Amino acid sequence: MKTMRQMAAATAAAIGALLLSACGDVLNNPYPSADKGKKIIYEFFNERPKHFDPASSYNEGEAYYTYQIYEPLFHYHYLKRPYTLEPNVAAAMPTVTYLGKDGSVLSATAKAEDIAESVYEIKLKPGIVYQPHPAFAKDEKGAYRYFDLDDEKLGARQQITDFEFTGTRPLSSEDYAYQLKRMVRPKLYAPAAEVFKVIIGLDELDHQLAADAKAGKINPDGWIDLREYSLAGVQTPDPLTLRIRTKGKYPQFIYWLAMTFVVPMPWEAERFFAQPGMAKRELTLDMWPVGTGPFMMTRNEPNRLIVLDKNPNYRHDTYPCEGEPADKARGLLDDCGKKLPLVDSVKFIYEREAIPFWNKFMQGYFDQYASTKFAGLASFDSALQFQSGGLQLTDSMKAKGITMLTEVEPSVQHFAINMLDPVVGDGGQSAEDKERARKVRQAIGIALDIEEYRAIIGNGLGIAAQGPIPPGLPGVKPGKDGINPYQYDWVNGRPKRKSIDVAKKLLVEAGYPEGRDVKTGEPLIIYFDAPDSFKRERLELLIKQFKRIDIQLVARLTDFNRFQQKHREGNVQMYWWGWNADFPDPENFFFLFLTKQGKVKYQGENTTNYSNAEFDALYEQFKGMDVTADRQPIIDRMVEIVRRDAPWFAAWHDESFELNHPWFGNTKPGKIIKDIRKYQKVDVELRDKLRAEWNRPTIWPLFAVLAALAALVAFGIRHYRRHENARALPEAQQ
């Protein structure tokens, strides 16, 4: 009897506790209870970042982190459009002085060909210090605590927070000079090194470091004290003054100063991470950035969780008070003058698949959905619909208070060819071979029907590209004058893709009638290289489109890191890639076709390895022109060359959208702006309230179980009593 009662009481107590918990915290909340009540942005990532080192990082996925931690000299106003460059760490915009070949000062209106040097003088804001970090930690005697480590002394430390002591120091102009020298450090992958060789002396420093490494004077795998090397084009007259001298005139150089290539790098950080045993534990600058920005990385488990916490040493920085006319109505000016950042942390949670992420977003466990990360939105039809020629939220999404923001991105997604390829690139031996290959690329450009591709794969979002420059940037022509005449005709007031017959005719002219080499009879096979995240339905559509012109497409998919390595080695043929504008000028796209940006030879960002002498000459002329000058004729000619040669033979501009929960505020699309997290805010009380409503447990089955258990216990008690009475009756009758 006692056991039965105890079991009933215990079960009732357990169900009661479960019911009480259902009235408190949400049962399916995936986050620890320690997060409750904190201003945390819950973000997601679906691909492991590779580089956080500012010299190496040049990837959109990495920018979500690096621009929150590092601070470039300049940045873009968060709310103003067109994009407006303004001081960030710099106290003001730079003063620029032009010098002639004899060193004389020239006027601001001097011709580019007369300018031998441009001198940028930049004043830094005072009082800026670095985040707390063990690299700066010193003992009572002023000696660095962690500069004598080895594998044994490191012990079980795996995360940067495993070090007991931290320190800091003031930012100095010398830290920017140190970082610029790192652009040519041996064995450090720096994709923009060729761009920065516009700085006087950087090319010479590159050769000197390479020679010293070859002679054994420095160890590329260890710490190289770059303070011992001079860089003629960079001077630091005092801790708050940075002077940069560049070759000739290059007005777009200031845009590069707004990127994380030019951020302060303390020598202590490089010295700290170069010690034995660090790399083995993934304690490197590529994993653990050290900056002065609003956030600092406190957790890095790249296949699970990355955490950015508010930097307690962050300088005084406030939310903007100006913007576009519509910003005030949207509440984007409500936080005018408030100290930044507005949240305590940003937590990035790894979500490889779209459907589990989408479910968590709808439950309120992620604050935002960004189509730039999961292009294939799960349950698209339940969330969005096309009405009046545009994308609209469904009623069910509106009922949750979810809002949507859209943007035609200043970016180009493209299918392209490795121009070193001997079959369809410029790798052939003769002018005839090159011409054949060019016609093949032009034919593929017609057959790859981007309109069809976006309708099927991209839910109709995005627009087909007519050239290498995205809409909204200077030099893009609208209407008939702006179409790519090698792929489109102008019909009834709009561009219309040329017919497959035109593509087949080009293949005949190239010597591939019906997709076979006229000389050998062998079929024309194109190998398509892409990351393994490239979805199967996309691949099937590409194969189908290639079949229309009798070309066989064979896929070679691999993980993203290996995919990048294949690019560096030139082991790709056709591939898919994308480029997001770093700054609002066509030069940022033209440089992707520059010979000296070739991926294989120069480790630059020209992934096609395209080389054209006329284009290179025009580029040099273009980059010396002021952005206010009439650059249209030279832009037109450069665009024509790229269209004709077709290293990118099919491209489009994404139309991205964000879905924001009602508690997530101060969001505004702006692809070029990267340091966004310090401006955004979270209404924690509203989030907790709606999460509880959306995830309220269904508890009636618990009552049913309790009722069934009560009935079972009652039946057991009756059965027990009958059994006892049945045993007692014969004894009473004796």
JOZI-V628683 format. One record per residue. N is the residue number from 1. RES is the residue in one small letter. PSI is psi in whole degrees, -180 to 180 (* if undefined). NEAR is the number of other C-alpha atoms within 8 Angstrom. D_FIRST is the distance of its C-alpha to the first C-alpha in Angstrom with 2 decimals. Layout:
N|RES|PSI|NEAR|D_FIRST + N|RES|PSI|NEAR|D_FIRST
This chain:
1|m|-43|6|0.00 + 2|k|-42|5|3.81 + 3|t|-42|6|5.52 + 4|m|-44|10|5.30 + 5|r|-41|9|6.35 + 6|q|-42|8|8.69 + 7|m|-41|8|10.10 + 8|a|-43|11|10.86 + 9|a|-42|8|12.40 + 10|a|-42|8|14.33 + 11|t|-43|8|15.68 + 12|a|-40|9|16.76 + 13|a|-41|8|18.40 + 14|a|-44|8|20.20 + 15|i|-38|10|21.51 + 16|g|-42|8|22.55 + 17|a|-40|8|24.42 + 18|l|-39|8|26.09 + 19|l|-39|9|27.17 + 20|l|-40|8|28.58 + 21|s|-32|10|30.46 + 22|a|-23|11|31.87 + 23|c|-7|6|33.45 + 24|g|-112|6|35.11 + 25|d|151|8|36.58 + 26|v|130|11|37.33 + 27|l|-34|8|34.75 + 28|n|16|5|37.36 + 29|n|120|8|39.94 + 30|p|-3|5|41.47 + 31|y|152|5|42.95 + 32|p|154|7|41.55 + 33|s|-22|5|40.39 + 34|a|-20|4|43.37 + 35|d|-18|8|45.65 + 36|k|131|6|44.30 + 37|g|-3|6|47.09 + 38|k|150|7|49.83 + 39|k|84|11|53.01 + 40|i|131|11|52.56 + 41|i|126|12|54.31 + 42|y|110|11|52.22 + 43|e|171|11|54.72 + 44|f|160|10|54.45 + 45|f|150|11|56.57 + 46|n|15|9|56.70 + 47|e|132|7|59.23 + 48|r|125|7|59.43 + 49|p|146|8|62.34 + 50|k|-40|9|64.88 + 51|h|123|10|67.21 + 52|f|-8|15|66.67 + 53|d|125|11|69.88 + 54|p|-21|11|72.28 + 55|a|-26|13|75.16 + 56|s|-28|12|73.24 + 57|s|120|14|70.96 + 58|y|50|7|72.55 + 59|n|138|6|69.70 + 60|e|-41|7|68.21 + 61|g|-33|8|64.65 + 62|e|-28|13|65.50 + 63|a|-25|11|67.20 + 64|y|-25|10|63.85 + 65|y|-51|10|63.30 + 66|t|-38|12|66.75 + 67|y|-9|12|68.26 + 68|q|-18|16|65.44 + 69|i|-45|15|66.02 + 70|y|155|14|69.75 + 71|e|108|14|72.46 + 72|p|169|15|75.72 + 73|l|-38|12|78.83 + 74|f|161|14|78.79 + 75|h|179|12|76.34 + 76|y|139|10|76.32 + 77|h|133|9|75.68 + 78|y|-32|7|72.20 + 79|l|-25|10|73.23 + 80|k|141|10|76.94 + 81|r|135|7|78.28 + 82|p|163|4|80.51 + 83|y|133|8|78.98 + 84|t|118|8|80.51 + 85|l|137|8|80.77 + 86|e|166|10|80.44 + 87|p|147|11|80.05 + 88|n|-85|10|76.68 + 89|v|-30|10|77.11 + 90|a|146|12|80.84 + 91|a|-24|10|82.29 + 92|a|170|9|84.56 + 93|m|152|9|85.80 + 94|p|153|8|88.08 + 95|t|133|8|91.79 + 96|v|127|8|93.51 + 97|t|134|10|97.00 + 98|y|136|14|99.06 + 99|l|142|14|101.47 + 100|g|-180|12|104.44 + 101|k|-26|9|105.48 + 102|d|7|5|107.59 + 103|g|0|6|104.71 + 104|s|151|7|106.09 + 105|v|130|8|103.83 + 106|l|164|10|103.98 + 107|s|164|6|103.27 + 108|a|-19|6|100.01 + 109|t|12|4|101.95 + 110|a|149|8|103.34 + 111|k|146|6|103.30 + 112|a|-38|9|100.55 + 113|e|-16|6|103.15 + 114|d|-11|8|104.68 + 115|i|119|15|101.45 + 116|a|-35|12|100.87 + 117|e|150|13|97.87 + 118|s|129|15|95.33 + 119|v|118|13|94.05 + 120|y|119|11|90.71 + 121|e|126|11|90.14 + 122|i|127|13|86.65 + 123|k|135|11|85.51 + 124|l|152|12|81.85 + 125|k|138|9|79.80 + 126|p|161|5|79.47 + 127|g|9|7|76.26 + 128|i|132|10|74.18 + 129|v|164|12|71.97 + 130|y|161|14|69.67 + 131|q|156|14|65.88 + 132|p|129|11|64.16 + 133|h|143|12|64.40 + 134|p|-22|12|64.36 + 135|a|-26|12|67.83 + 136|f|-5|13|69.25 + 137|a|133|13|67.27 + 138|k|155|11|69.55 + 139|d|-172|8|69.07 + 140|e|-25|5|70.57 + 141|k|0|5|73.93 + 142|g|9|6|74.10 + 143|a|148|7|73.49 + 144|y|127|10|71.26 + 145|r|-34|8|67.88 + 146|y|35|9|67.15 + 147|f|11|9|70.57 + 148|d|50|6|70.17 + 149|l|156|10|67.13 + 150|d|-175|10|66.61 + 151|d|-41|9|63.81 + 152|e|-44|6|62.44 + 153|k|-29|6|62.65 + 154|l|-31|10|60.95 + 155|g|-129|6|57.88 + 156|a|7|4|54.77 + 157|r|130|9|56.29 + 158|q|-29|8|55.95 + 159|q|158|10|56.13 + 160|i|-26|11|58.79 + 161|t|-4|7|56.21 + 162|d|-9|7|55.47 + 163|f|133|9|58.69 + 164|e|-33|6|58.18 + 165|f|149|7|61.45 + 166|t|169|12|63.37 + 167|g|-175|11|66.72 + 168|t|177|11|69.14 + 169|r|164|7|72.85 + 170|p|149|8|75.20 + 171|l|142|12|76.23 + 172|s|151|9|79.79 + 173|s|-27|14|82.28 + 174|e|-25|9|82.47 + 175|d|-33|13|78.93 + 176|y|-40|13|80.23 + 177|a|-40|13|83.17 + 178|y|-43|14|80.83 + 179|q|-40|14|78.79 + 180|l|-35|9|81.97 + 181|k|-33|12|83.03 + 182|r|-17|10|79.69 + 183|m|-21|12|80.69 + 184|v|20|12|82.84 + 185|r|133|10|80.80 + 186|p|138|8|80.90 + 187|k|12|6|77.84 + 188|l|118|10|76.36 + 189|y|113|7|75.99 + 190|a|94|11|77.66 + 191|p|-22|11|78.23 + 192|a|14|10|80.47 + 193|a|-41|10|82.70 + 194|e|-35|11|85.70 + 195|v|-44|6|85.44 + 196|f|-6|9|85.46 + 197|k|3|10|88.48 + 198|v|-19|9|90.41 + 199|i|130|12|90.00 + 200|i|128|13|93.10 + 201|g|-12|10|92.54 + 202|l|-37|15|89.10 + 203|d|-43|8|90.61 + 204|e|-39|7|92.52 + 205|l|-37|13|89.41 + 206|d|-49|10|87.66 + 207|h|-39|8|90.46 + 208|q|-45|8|90.54 + 209|l|-40|11|86.82 + 210|a|-42|9|87.02 + 211|a|-42|8|90.02 + 212|d|-36|10|88.36 + 213|a|-42|12|85.26 + 214|k|-35|7|87.48 + 215|a|-3|7|89.40 + 216|g|12|7|86.25 + 217|k|-26|7|86.84 + 218|i|156|8|83.46 + 219|n|107|9|80.16 + 220|p|-22|10|78.79 + 221|d|-6|6|75.34 + 222|g|-154|7|75.32 + 223|w|130|10|76.32 + 224|i|116|7|79.74 + 225|d|94|8|80.92 + 226|l|-9|8|82.58 + 227|r|-23|6|83.93 + 228|e|-7|5|86.61 + 229|y|139|7|87.88 + 230|s|153|6|89.98 + 231|l|108|11|89.83 + 232|a|-35|8|93.14 + 233|g|4|12|91.85 + 234|v|121|12|89.16 + 235|q|151|10|90.03 + 236|t|82|12|88.07 + 237|p|-32|7|90.65 + 238|d|170|7|87.93 + 239|p|-16|9|84.10 + 240|l|14|11|84.05 + 241|t|128|12|86.75 + 242|l|128|17|86.47 + 243|r|124|13|89.60 + 244|i|128|11|89.50 + 245|r|126|12|92.69 + 246|t|158|13|92.59 + 247|k|132|11|95.24 + 248|g|-147|11|97.19 + 249|k|125|14|95.56 + 250|y|84|11|92.02 + 251|p|-29|10|90.73 + 252|q|-6|9|87.31 + 253|f|-33|7|86.69 + 254|i|-30|7|85.18 + 255|y|-37|8|82.39 + 256|w|-25|9|81.47 + 257|l|-7|12|81.20 + 258|a|15|12|78.31 + 259|m|164|12|76.27 + 260|t|1|14|74.04 + 261|f|-31|14|76.75 + 262|v|81|14|78.40 + 263|v|164|14|75.78 + 264|p|132|16|75.86 + 265|m|109|11|74.82 + 266|p|134|8|74.64 + 267|w|-29|9|76.04 + 268|e|-36|8|73.23 + 269|a|-45|12|70.66 + 270|e|-40|10|72.60 + 271|r|-42|11|73.21 + 272|f|-49|10|69.51 + 273|f|-13|11|68.25 + 274|a|-2|12|71.03 + 275|q|153|13|69.63 + 276|p|137|8|68.43 + 277|g|-16|9|64.82 + 278|m|-53|14|64.55 + 279|a|-36|10|65.21 + 280|k|-33|6|62.79 + 281|r|9|8|60.01 + 282|e|33|8|61.42 + 283|l|87|13|62.54 + 284|t|167|10|65.72 + 285|l|-24|12|67.54 + 286|d|-17|9|66.62 + 287|m|-28|12|62.96 + 288|w|87|12|63.20 + 289|p|152|13|65.87 + 290|v|112|13|67.30 + 291|g|-172|12|68.78 + 292|t|5|15|69.61 + 293|g|-177|13|67.96 + 294|p|-20|13|65.22 + 295|f|160|12|62.40 + 296|m|148|15|61.70 + 297|m|122|12|59.60 + 298|t|-8|11|56.59 + 299|r|132|11|54.58 + 300|n|92|11|55.97 + 301|e|90|7|53.66 + 302|p|-11|9|55.95 + 303|n|15|6|53.47 + 304|r|-55|7|50.70 + 305|l|134|12|51.66 + 306|i|129|13|54.83 + 307|v|129|12|54.73 + 308|l|119|13|57.69 + 309|d|156|11|57.19 + 310|k|133|11|59.66 + 311|n|114|12|62.46 + 312|p|-16|6|62.51 + 313|n|8|9|66.21 + 314|y|143|13|67.25 + 315|r|171|8|70.51 + 316|h|117|6|71.04 + 317|d|138|6|70.91 + 318|t|158|9|70.43 + 319|y|142|11|69.55 + 320|p|154|11|72.71 + 321|c|3|8|74.21 + 322|e|156|7|76.35 + 323|g|-156|11|75.75 + 324|e|162|9|76.70 + 325|p|-37|5|77.16 + 326|a|-12|6|73.90 + 327|d|-36|11|71.81 + 328|k|-43|11|71.72 + 329|a|-31|6|70.32 + 330|r|-1|6|67.55 + 331|g|12|8|66.62 + 332|l|-6|10|67.91 + 333|l|6|11|69.93 + 334|d|-27|6|67.22 + 335|d|20|9|66.60 + 336|c|125|9|70.31 + 337|g|-4|8|70.91 + 338|k|146|8|67.30 + 339|k|137|9|66.82 + 340|l|154|11|65.68 + 341|p|165|11|63.31 + 342|l|-3|10|61.07 + 343|v|165|13|57.83 + 344|d|-33|10|56.14 + 345|s|160|12|55.40 + 346|v|121|13|55.80 + 347|k|122|13|53.15 + 348|f|116|11|54.22 + 349|i|133|11|51.35 + 350|y|124|12|52.19 + 351|e|104|10|51.70 + 352|r|-38|7|53.49 + 353|e|148|7|52.78 + 354|a|-39|11|53.72 + 355|i|-49|7|50.75 + 356|p|-39|8|47.99 + 357|f|-46|9|50.33 + 358|w|-41|10|51.00 + 359|n|-42|8|47.34 + 360|k|-36|10|46.86 + 361|f|-45|12|50.03 + 362|m|-23|7|48.83 + 363|q|-8|9|45.56 + 364|g|13|12|47.73 + 365|y|-6|11|47.15 + 366|f|142|11|50.86 + 367|d|-21|13|53.41 + 368|q|145|11|56.21 + 369|y|128|9|57.12 + 370|a|122|10|60.55 + 371|s|-18|11|62.16 + 372|t|-17|7|64.21 + 373|k|-49|7|61.15 + 374|f|88|8|59.42 + 375|a|-34|7|62.40 + 376|g|88|8|60.38 + 377|l|124|9|58.11 + 378|a|143|7|54.92 + 379|s|42|6|54.50 + 380|f|-47|7|58.07 + 381|d|-28|6|58.45 + 382|s|-14|8|55.40 + 383|a|-38|10|56.79 + 384|l|154|10|60.56 + 385|q|155|10|63.21 + 386|f|123|8|66.99 + 387|q|136|7|68.63 + 388|s|38|4|72.26 + 389|g|8|5|73.10 + 390|g|174|6|70.54 + 391|l|132|8|66.95 + 392|q|153|8|64.58 + 393|l|147|11|60.90 + 394|t|164|10|58.80 + 395|d|-35|6|57.31 + 396|s|-34|8|53.79 + 397|m|-41|11|55.02 + 398|k|-36|10|56.89 + 399|a|-27|7|53.81 + 400|k|-3|8|52.15 + 401|g|10|8|55.20 + 402|i|137|11|56.30 + 403|t|159|11|60.04 + 404|m|139|9|62.42 + 405|l|137|9|65.53 + 406|t|161|9|67.96 + 407|e|132|9|70.91 + 408|v|114|10|73.43 + 409|e|147|11|73.20 + 410|p|66|13|76.22 + 411|s|164|12|75.33 + 412|v|117|15|76.37 + 413|q|138|12|74.11 + 414|h|153|12|76.31 + 415|f|134|12|76.85 + 416|a|177|13|79.54 + 417|i|145|14|81.38 + 418|n|110|16|82.05 + 419|m|-4|13|85.81 + 420|l|-9|11|86.30 + 421|d|133|12|85.29 + 422|p|-14|9|88.34 + 423|v|-55|8|87.48 + 424|v|8|13|86.54 + 425|g|-158|15|87.31 + 426|d|22|12|90.55 + 427|g|0|11|90.28 + 428|g|166|11|92.98 + 429|q|-20|6|96.34 + 430|s|164|6|98.65 + 431|a|-33|7|99.12 + 432|e|-43|6|98.76 + 433|d|-42|10|95.31 + 434|k|-39|13|94.22 + 435|e|-40|9|95.45 + 436|r|-46|12|93.63 + 437|a|-38|13|90.39 + 438|r|-40|12|90.89 + 439|k|-33|12|91.29 + 440|v|-45|12|88.10 + 441|r|-40|13|86.23 + 442|q|-37|16|87.80 + 443|a|-43|13|86.80 + 444|i|-38|12|83.20 + 445|g|-31|12|83.28 + 446|i|-44|14|84.13 + 447|a|-33|12|81.68 + 448|l|90|11|78.73 + 449|d|96|11|78.14 + 450|i|-34|10|76.33 + 451|e|-45|9|76.04 + 452|e|-43|7|74.15 + 453|y|-46|12|72.13 + 454|r|-33|13|71.00 + 455|a|-39|10|70.26 + 456|i|-45|8|67.94 + 457|i|-37|10|66.53 + 458|g|20|11|66.83 + 459|n|30|7|65.92 + 460|g|1|9|69.56 + 461|l|149|10|69.54 + 462|g|162|12|72.44 + 463|i|145|10|76.16 + 464|a|138|9|78.37 + 465|a|144|11|80.50 + 466|q|-1|8|84.27 + 467|g|-172|10|84.95 + 468|p|-7|10|83.54 + 469|i|130|10|83.23 + 470|p|162|13|80.35 + 471|p|150|7|80.97 + 472|g|-13|6|81.47 + 473|l|153|11|83.40 + 474|p|141|7|87.16 + 475|g|-11|9|89.35 + 476|v|124|10|87.19 + 477|k|137|6|89.35 + 478|p|166|6|87.99 + 479|g|-152|8|88.98 + 480|k|-37|9|91.44 + 481|d|-15|6|92.82 + 482|g|2|9|89.40 + 483|i|159|12|88.43 + 484|n|106|9|88.46 + 485|p|-10|6|91.41 + 486|y|-15|7|90.39 + 487|q|-21|10|87.17 + 488|y|154|11|87.77 + 489|d|159|10|90.34 + 490|w|111|10|90.63 + 491|v|125|7|90.12 + 492|n|42|4|89.90 + 493|g|16|7|89.27 + 494|r|159|8|86.50 + 495|p|139|10|86.11 + 496|k|128|8|85.55 + 497|r|138|9|84.67 + 498|k|156|10|87.46 + 499|s|160|7|87.03 + 500|i|-30|10|85.83 + 501|d|-37|6|89.37 + 502|v|-42|9|90.65 + 503|a|-42|15|88.13 + 504|k|-36|12|89.15 + 505|k|-40|8|92.80 + 506|l|-39|12|92.13 + 507|l|-37|15|90.52 + 508|v|-46|10|93.60 + 509|e|-29|9|95.80 + 510|a|-7|11|93.63 + 511|g|23|11|94.14 + 512|y|61|12|90.79 + 513|p|132|10|91.51 + 514|e|31|9|88.34 + 515|g|17|11|86.48 + 516|r|142|12|88.47 + 517|d|122|12|90.91 + 518|v|-23|8|94.35 + 519|k|-40|5|95.61 + 520|t|-19|6|92.85 + 521|g|0|7|90.96 + 522|e|145|6|87.69 + 523|p|150|9|85.02 + 524|l|115|10|84.46 + 525|i|129|8|80.99 + 526|i|129|10|79.52 + 527|y|125|11|76.66 + 528|f|118|13|74.25 + 529|d|133|14|72.48 + 530|a|162|14|69.53 + 531|p|156|10|66.22 + 532|d|-6|9|63.28 + 533|s|-8|6|61.89 + 534|f|116|9|64.66 + 535|k|150|7|62.77 + 536|r|-38|6|63.37 + 537|e|-32|7|64.37 + 538|r|-44|10|67.10 + 539|l|-43|10|68.37 + 540|e|-38|8|68.51 + 541|l|-41|9|70.55 + 542|l|-44|10|72.97 + 543|i|-42|11|73.50 + 544|k|-43|8|74.21 + 545|q|-37|11|76.73 + 546|f|-35|14|78.50 + 547|k|-26|9|78.83 + 548|r|-24|9|80.89 + 549|i|21|12|83.67 + 550|d|29|8|82.96 + 551|i|135|12|81.64 + 552|q|129|11|78.69 + 553|l|126|11|76.08 + 554|v|125|9|73.92 + 555|a|143|9|71.03 + 556|r|91|8|70.37 + 557|l|146|11|67.22 + 558|t|172|10|65.93 + 559|d|160|9|63.83 + 560|f|-40|9|65.47 + 561|n|-41|7|66.53 + 562|r|-36|8|68.21 + 563|f|-45|13|69.75 + 564|q|-40|8|71.35 + 565|q|-40|8|72.55 + 566|k|-36|10|74.21 + 567|h|-45|12|76.07 + 568|r|-29|10|77.32 + 569|e|-8|7|78.55 + 570|g|23|10|80.05 + 571|n|42|7|77.93 + 572|v|159|11|77.28 + 573|q|-81|11|79.33 + 574|m|147|12|77.95 + 575|y|168|12|75.05 + 576|w|137|10|73.18 + 577|w|175|8|73.35 + 578|g|155|8|73.40 + 579|w|124|7|75.10 + 580|n|138|11|74.13 + 581|a|129|11|76.90 + 582|d|-29|7|76.90 + 583|f|157|7|79.50 + 584|p|66|10|81.22 + 585|d|141|9|84.39 + 586|p|-20|10|85.48 + 587|e|-31|9|86.41 + 588|n|-16|11|82.74 + 589|f|-33|11|82.83 + 590|f|-35|11|86.37 + 591|f|-15|10|85.66 + 592|l|-9|10|83.19 + 593|f|10|13|86.27 + 594|l|136|15|88.32 + 595|t|-45|11|89.51 + 596|k|1|7|88.65 + 597|q|9|15|85.06 + 598|g|133|17|84.64 + 599|k|-46|15|81.21 + 600|v|-49|12|82.43 + 601|k|-37|5|85.56 + 602|y|-2|9|84.65 + 603|q|34|12|80.83 + 604|g|-160|14|81.33 + 605|e|7|10|79.73 + 606|n|83|14|82.15 + 607|t|-19|12|79.65 + 608|t|-15|14|82.18 + 609|n|29|14|84.75 + 610|y|142|14|87.27 + 611|s|123|8|90.77 + 612|n|118|8|93.68 + 613|a|-40|6|96.69 + 614|e|-43|6|97.64 + 615|f|-44|10|94.13 + 616|d|-43|11|94.03 + 617|a|-42|8|97.37 + 618|l|-38|10|96.31 + 619|y|-46|12|93.09 + 620|e|-37|8|95.08 + 621|q|-42|8|97.28 + 622|f|-43|11|94.36 + 623|k|-14|11|92.37 + 624|g|-1|11|95.39 + 625|m|141|12|95.60 + 626|d|148|6|94.30 + 627|v|-17|6|91.41 + 628|t|-5|4|93.65 + 629|a|167|6|96.48 + 630|d|94|5|97.25 + 631|r|0|10|95.26 + 632|q|-46|7|94.95 + 633|p|-42|7|97.69 + 634|i|-33|9|96.30 + 635|i|-45|10|92.73 + 636|d|-43|9|93.94 + 637|r|-41|8|95.65 + 638|m|-40|12|92.67 + 639|v|-41|10|90.35 + 640|e|-42|8|92.86 + 641|i|-45|9|92.96 + 642|v|-41|12|89.18 + 643|r|-45|11|89.03 + 644|r|-47|8|91.80 + 645|d|-23|9|90.52 + 646|a|50|11|86.89 + 647|p|-35|13|84.95 + 648|w|113|11|82.22 + 649|f|-2|14|82.66 + 650|a|131|14|79.84 + 651|a|165|13|78.08 + 652|w|163|12|76.26 + 653|h|121|15|75.15 + 654|d|143|12|71.47 + 655|e|108|11|70.39 + 656|s|160|13|67.31 + 657|f|153|11|64.77 + 658|e|139|12|62.04 + 659|l|122|11|58.97 + 660|n|134|11|57.78 + 661|h|157|12|54.69 + 662|p|-18|9|55.55 + 663|w|-5|10|54.47 + 664|f|114|13|56.85 + 665|g|171|9|60.30 + 666|n|41|9|63.91 + 667|t|137|7|64.07 + 668|k|126|6|67.46 + 669|p|142|8|68.60 + 670|g|86|6|71.23 + 671|k|-34|9|71.16 + 672|i|-25|10|73.73 + 673|i|124|9|71.83 + 674|k|-29|9|69.33 + 675|d|62|8|68.31 + 676|i|-27|9|66.14 + 677|r|-27|8|62.83 + 678|k|-21|11|64.18 + 679|y|-23|10|65.13 + 680|q|156|13|61.89 + 681|k|164|11|59.10 + 682|v|130|12|55.48 + 683|d|96|10|53.94 + 684|v|-42|10|50.56 + 685|e|-44|7|49.03 + 686|l|-40|8|50.05 + 687|r|-47|11|48.79 + 688|d|-41|8|45.32 + 689|k|-48|8|45.22 + 690|l|-36|9|46.31 + 691|r|-43|12|44.12 + 692|a|-40|10|41.08 + 693|e|-42|7|42.34 + 694|w|-17|8|43.20 + 695|n|27|10|39.97 + 696|r|125|8|37.47 + 697|p|150|6|34.29 + 698|t|107|5|33.14 + 699|i|-5|7|29.72 + 700|w|-33|6|29.02 + 701|p|-28|7|27.26 + 702|l|-42|8|24.71 + 703|f|-38|8|24.02 + 704|a|-42|8|23.83 + 705|v|-43|8|21.27 + 706|l|-43|10|19.21 + 707|a|-43|8|19.59 + 708|a|-41|8|18.71 + 709|l|-41|9|15.54 + 710|a|-42|9|14.64 + 711|a|-39|8|15.54 + 712|l|-42|8|13.51 + 713|v|-45|11|10.27 + 714|a|-43|8|11.45 + 715|f|-40|8|12.34 + 716|g|-40|9|9.09 + 717|i|-45|10|7.47 + 718|r|-43|8|10.73 + 719|h|-40|8|10.81 + 720|y|-45|9|7.70 + 721|r|-41|8|9.32 + 722|r|-41|8|12.61 + 723|h|-43|8|11.85 + 724|e|-42|8|10.91 + 725|n|-38|8|14.00 + 726|a|-34|8|16.10 + 727|r|-33|8|15.67 + 728|a|-28|8|16.47 + 729|l|-47|8|19.57 + 730|p|-35|8|21.93 + 731|e|-38|7|21.55 + 732|a|-27|6|22.59 + 733|q|-14|5|25.53 + 734|q|*|4|26.98
